[in-house]
Amino acid sequence: MKTDPNSTQRTRRTFLKASTATAGAALVFPTVTFGKPDSRKLKLGWIGCGGRGSGAINQALRADSNVELWSIGEAFADKAEKGLQSISKMHPDKVKVDKSRVHVGLDAYQKVIDSDVDVVILATPPGFRPTHIKAAVDAKKHIFAEKPMATDGPGARSVIASIAKAKKQGTSIVDG
């Protein structure tokens, strides 16, 4: 059925186009469509301060004005220090990492998760990722995980279970 563009008659197609555009605008510009902006800062936890982790945290800090790096975790002290120095130079106004929130060792991921962060960025070697994802989901944190998220069958099943739990509790898992 053809309609005159000047007509007030609606077709299902024009309705879907209009409603999709409106819904898309609401997702992209929530402060415009739903009220005043939220001024609270999202606290980021950075786990894995190597090359890919440095790229991921740099992108996260550039993505929005309401984010700050709150805590870092790395297996090796020299990598943690180098990563923190590098990212501090790039984003001096967004790095709010107190020395007490720089964690080193194989348990550093858990200390970052426990440090009052809102979002965890996981950029450690992929063999560790299923354990880190599970811990972050259990703590009800939002997660950005580099891929691959797992390297074997048990790890993949663990990640699948973590994703299901995150969906039920309303937290997000996003991969890079």
Buried (B, 14 or more C-beta within 10 A) or exposed (E): EEEEEEEEEEEEEEEEEEEEEEEEEEEEEEEEEEEEEEEEBBBBBBBBBBEBBBEBBBEBBEEEEEBBBBBBBBBBEEBBBBBBEBBBEEBEEBBEBEEEBBBBBEEBBBBBBBBEBBBBBBBBEBEBBBBBBBBBBEEEBBBBBBEEBBBEEEBBEBBEBBBEBBEEEEBEBEEB
